[in-house]
Amino acid sequence: MTNSEIVSVILLFVYGIPYLLVIRLLWYIGSWFRDRTKKKDYFIVNKDQSPDRS
């Protein structure tokens, strides 16, 4: 391996790993928000049904 290849591999790791971590974090936050909105819809549906039962 030449010097430039070693440098390019190091740069790939330095920039690639944080990039993957950021994408993973954004995906986690996005799925968390999706779960929250799903739960919210579920509660809204239950609220709409509760007057019929009472």
Biotite code that builds the C-alpha atoms (Angstrom):
import biotite.structure as struc

atoms = struc.array([
    struc.Atom([0.000, 0.000, 0.000], chain_id="A", res_id=1, res_name="MET", atom_name="CA", element="C"),
    struc.Atom([1.221, 3.482, -0.805], chain_id="A", res_id=2, res_name="THR", atom_name="CA", element="C"),
    struc.Atom([1.060, 6.404, 1.587], chain_id="A", res_id=3, res_name="ASN", atom_name="CA", element="C"),
    struc.Atom([-1.947, 7.954, -0.158], chain_id="A", res_id=4, res_name="SER", atom_name="CA", element="C"),
    struc.Atom([-3.887, 4.662, 0.088], chain_id="A", res_id=5, res_name="GLU", atom_name="CA", element="C"),
    struc.Atom([-3.208, 4.461, 3.834], chain_id="A", res_id=6, res_name="ILE", atom_name="CA", element="C"),
    struc.Atom([-4.343, 8.082, 4.271], chain_id="A", res_id=7, res_name="VAL", atom_name="CA", element="C"),
    struc.Atom([-7.504, 7.458, 2.247], chain_id="A", res_id=8, res_name="SER", atom_name="CA", element="C"),
    struc.Atom([-8.369, 4.385, 4.361], chain_id="A", res_id=9, res_name="VAL", atom_name="CA", element="C"),
    struc.Atom([-7.816, 6.368, 7.581], chain_id="A", res_id=10, res_name="ILE", atom_name="CA", element="C"),
    struc.Atom([-9.988, 9.218, 6.269], chain_id="A", res_id=11, res_name="LEU", atom_name="CA", element="C"),
    struc.Atom([-12.667, 6.715, 5.271], chain_id="A", res_id=12, res_name="LEU", atom_name="CA", element="C"),
    struc.Atom([-12.775, 5.374, 8.828], chain_id="A", res_id=13, res_name="PHE", atom_name="CA", element="C"),
    struc.Atom([-12.597, 8.843, 10.426], chain_id="A", res_id=14, res_name="VAL", atom_name="CA", element="C"),
    struc.Atom([-15.472, 10.201, 8.307], chain_id="A", res_id=15, res_name="TYR", atom_name="CA", element="C"),
    struc.Atom([-17.377, 6.973, 7.628], chain_id="A", res_id=16, res_name="GLY", atom_name="CA", element="C"),
    struc.Atom([-17.936, 5.714, 11.173], chain_id="A", res_id=17, res_name="ILE", atom_name="CA", element="C"),
    struc.Atom([-19.421, 8.978, 12.585], chain_id="A", res_id=18, res_name="PRO", atom_name="CA", element="C"),
    struc.Atom([-21.583, 9.200, 9.445], chain_id="A", res_id=19, res_name="TYR", atom_name="CA", element="C"),
    struc.Atom([-22.957, 5.694, 10.110], chain_id="A", res_id=20, res_name="LEU", atom_name="CA", element="C"),
    struc.Atom([-23.532, 6.570, 13.773], chain_id="A", res_id=21, res_name="LEU", atom_name="CA", element="C"),
    struc.Atom([-25.418, 9.757, 12.824], chain_id="A", res_id=22, res_name="VAL", atom_name="CA", element="C"),
    struc.Atom([-27.620, 7.833, 10.356], chain_id="A", res_id=23, res_name="ILE", atom_name="CA", element="C"),
    struc.Atom([-28.279, 5.183, 13.019], chain_id="A", res_id=24, res_name="ARG", atom_name="CA", element="C"),
    struc.Atom([-29.182, 7.903, 15.546], chain_id="A", res_id=25, res_name="LEU", atom_name="CA", element="C"),
    struc.Atom([-31.518, 9.672, 13.098], chain_id="A", res_id=26, res_name="LEU", atom_name="CA", element="C"),
    struc.Atom([-33.167, 6.346, 12.236], chain_id="A", res_id=27, res_name="TRP", atom_name="CA", element="C"),
    struc.Atom([-33.645, 5.614, 15.958], chain_id="A", res_id=28, res_name="TYR", atom_name="CA", element="C"),
    struc.Atom([-35.152, 9.063, 16.600], chain_id="A", res_id=29, res_name="ILE", atom_name="CA", element="C"),
    struc.Atom([-37.390, 8.712, 13.538], chain_id="A", res_id=30, res_name="GLY", atom_name="CA", element="C"),
    struc.Atom([-38.684, 5.313, 14.642], chain_id="A", res_id=31, res_name="SER", atom_name="CA", element="C"),
    struc.Atom([-39.254, 6.707, 18.167], chain_id="A", res_id=32, res_name="TRP", atom_name="CA", element="C"),
    struc.Atom([-41.336, 9.583, 16.739], chain_id="A", res_id=33, res_name="PHE", atom_name="CA", element="C"),
    struc.Atom([-43.247, 7.115, 14.540], chain_id="A", res_id=34, res_name="ARG", atom_name="CA", element="C"),
    struc.Atom([-44.025, 4.952, 17.588], chain_id="A", res_id=35, res_name="ASP", atom_name="CA", element="C"),
    struc.Atom([-45.195, 8.039, 19.496], chain_id="A", res_id=36, res_name="ARG", atom_name="CA", element="C"),
    struc.Atom([-47.551, 9.141, 16.733], chain_id="A", res_id=37, res_name="THR", atom_name="CA", element="C"),
    struc.Atom([-48.885, 5.578, 16.430], chain_id="A", res_id=38, res_name="LYS", atom_name="CA", element="C"),
    struc.Atom([-49.619, 5.550, 20.171], chain_id="A", res_id=39, res_name="LYS", atom_name="CA", element="C"),
    struc.Atom([-51.235, 8.989, 19.880], chain_id="A", res_id=40, res_name="LYS", atom_name="CA", element="C"),
    struc.Atom([-53.514, 7.751, 17.082], chain_id="A", res_id=41, res_name="ASP", atom_name="CA", element="C"),
    struc.Atom([-54.359, 4.723, 19.222], chain_id="A", res_id=42, res_name="TYR", atom_name="CA", element="C"),
    struc.Atom([-55.370, 6.952, 22.145], chain_id="A", res_id=43, res_name="PHE", atom_name="CA", element="C"),
    struc.Atom([-57.413, 9.227, 19.855], chain_id="A", res_id=44, res_name="ILE", atom_name="CA", element="C"),
    struc.Atom([-59.268, 6.170, 18.498], chain_id="A", res_id=45, res_name="VAL", atom_name="CA", element="C"),
    struc.Atom([-59.978, 5.019, 22.051], chain_id="A", res_id=46, res_name="ASN", atom_name="CA", element="C"),
    struc.Atom([-61.255, 8.495, 22.992], chain_id="A", res_id=47, res_name="LYS", atom_name="CA", element="C"),
    struc.Atom([-63.615, 8.449, 20.003], chain_id="A", res_id=48, res_name="ASP", atom_name="CA", element="C"),
    struc.Atom([-64.971, 5.050, 21.047], chain_id="A", res_id=49, res_name="GLN", atom_name="CA", element="C"),
    struc.Atom([-65.380, 5.812, 24.765], chain_id="A", res_id=50, res_name="SER", atom_name="CA", element="C"),
    struc.Atom([-68.506, 8.073, 24.446], chain_id="A", res_id=51, res_name="PRO", atom_name="CA", element="C"),
    struc.Atom([-70.320, 5.256, 22.606], chain_id="A", res_id=52, res_name="ASP", atom_name="CA", element="C"),
    struc.Atom([-69.651, 2.867, 25.489], chain_id="A", res_id=53, res_name="ARG", atom_name="CA", element="C"),
    struc.Atom([-70.799, 5.239, 28.256], chain_id="A", res_id=54, res_name="SER", atom_name="CA", element="C"),
])
